[in-house]
Amino acid sequence: MHVRSIARVDKRTKDLAKRIHANEIAVICHHELDKVAADSLIAAKVKAVVNAVPSLSDDYPNLGPITLLEAGIPIIDNVGKEVMEKIQDGVELEIRGNVVYLGGQILADGMILTLQQVKEHMEQSRSRMDRVLSRFIHNTLDYAKNEVDFVCGGLRIPEVGTTFKGRHTLIVVRGHNYKQDLNAIKSYIDEVQPILIGVDGGADALLEFGYTPDLIIGDMDSTTDKALCSGAELVVHAYPDGRAPGMERIEAMGLSAKVFPAPGTSEDIAMMLAYEKGTELIVAVGTHSNMLDFLEKGRKGMASTFLVRLKVGDILVDAKGVSQLYKSRVKMKYIGQILLAGLVPLVVVIAMAPPTRELFRLLVLNVRLIFGI
């Protein structure tokens, strides 16, 4: 492998994906690379990925590496964290084999990941899933004991201007296949016009599809300025003790926001807010709801999500993966039948017209003369 291009460096892959240009080299420090991050790099059309740390997980079959490789993007893996300091944003890097060069000098070397290696590693990880699952369940139950107040009236839910009572609520999170799923339920959104809640980057997903979020909920670290200034109500997710780092950005932009102190994830509090304010139905897109989702987010348990879904489950519709349920394919025989159905009345009309009948008689006469019939 031989690649030469401009390098973009960032410890946060989701931030890098927003500013890297096509055919540039992404230099990241992303342990156990997840699929959402890989998809963002693919969408940015990067030329190659240099990861300072291992991209593969020993605990579970994370999908990031195989997603990049199947898209034809090479990965130089585990080159060492020091490259994050040695490589300046915008310099030209050269990759020859498994070695990274800067200014003609060897900068670092790592492992070139191949599809075969990644598939074998994922199979080995799957063989250890029972042990990982057991540990995950124990962590979830331990944390659930401490977070039970989260769903039993112990939360200080902020007052918001949006009226939920009697309406549906759509909660969008930037999770697996969120774009495809959002597109699959577009007709539902247009017809029902639910309250639109974007959880962090989910707000930008709504804008991308032409919708303006009614509320944006999260720690505000992955929401664009455009989304924050869209006119949506802002609710900053704070730690249970009230600390809200996300408010610094909001105040610096001259905006105002409500604070929601709570454990768990921002999508959890989005569901709780809608539920407690009387929404009729919650439709969730891109949310995290299983062990692999949470392991990819670096979480060792899912206590609050487990408890929240127990409480709101009777009105919750999880649209995650809905785009995979049915994919219609137009068959040629159907097209033929439609064309035939359209041609029949056309032929009848033409045949009934007097000029057409005379033309037809002339054609028949010419044919008879030519063949001597």
Buried (B, 14 or more C-beta within 10 A) or exposed (E): EEBEBBBBBBEBBBEBBBEBEEEBBBBBBBBBBBBBBBBBBBEBEBBBBBBBBBBBBEBBBBBBBBBBBEBEBBBBBBBBEEBBEBBEEEBEBBBEEBBBBBEEEEBBBBBBBEEEBBBEBBEEBEEEBEEBEEEBBEBBEEBBEEBEEBBEEEBEBBEBEBEBEEBBBBBBBBBBBBBBBBEBBEEBBEEEEBBBBBBBBBBBBBBEBEBEBBBBBBBBEBBEEEBBEBEBBBBBBBEBEEEBEBBEBBEEBEBEBBBBBBBBBBBBBBBBBBBBBEBEBBBBBBBBBEBBBBBBEEBBBBBBBBBBBEBBEEBBBBBBEBBEEEEEEEEEEEEEEEEEEEEEEEEEEEEEEEEEEEEEEEEEEEEEEEEEE
